[in-house]
Amino acid sequence: MPGEFYIEGEKEKVDLTDIKNVISDMQVSFSQVQNTLAHKSSFIDSWSAPANKITISDVAADLAFPDIVVAALPSSLTIKKVVLVLSVRALADISAADNYIDGADKTLRIKKSSGAWGVDDVVGITFPNQGLYCKASAKESGPVIIGDTDLSALVNANGTYNVASRQSVSGDAMVAFGASLELYDIQVGLRIFWC
């Protein structure tokens, strides 16, 4: 009969209308997937150049991290969220004691290069007490830490952004429990979610 055929080696009859319905359902499903993906955020990372070493001492002081240059943002995009990322290849303790960030709520801050510390900066990453833990006299693999503060109000265009842990104006710089906690091959970056 028209609209019917048999698959070779099979005894069951296949109706072409059933096949058309299956294909139609697949097209609707594919369209729904495309629509869902179109509303998902994409992201781009902008990273600083690496710094060889940053030493956190047991006396709170300003610590400069590398600048981040954002240069690849298309003018037409809508920024949804921005987070600060810290990557450290290795941690080393030189105090002969287990070492870590001493005190809660020590921060890494960010500002536009045209702004002033203590006025135009915002907290990008907050470290807990005993963060960046390293065993005594050891050298250990370092972490990648992703901040949870949305920086999109600050990071809203191409430009240079300064990153630092500030004691002089903010009073919340990273300080180590032991004499020195060394960070090696450090990079800071911005993950920019957009649509």
Helices and strands as residue ranges (DSSP letters): E 4-6, E 13-15, H 16-38, E 42-47, E 51-57, E 63-70, E 79-93, E 106-112, E 122-127, E 139-141, E 144-146, E 159-165, E 180-194
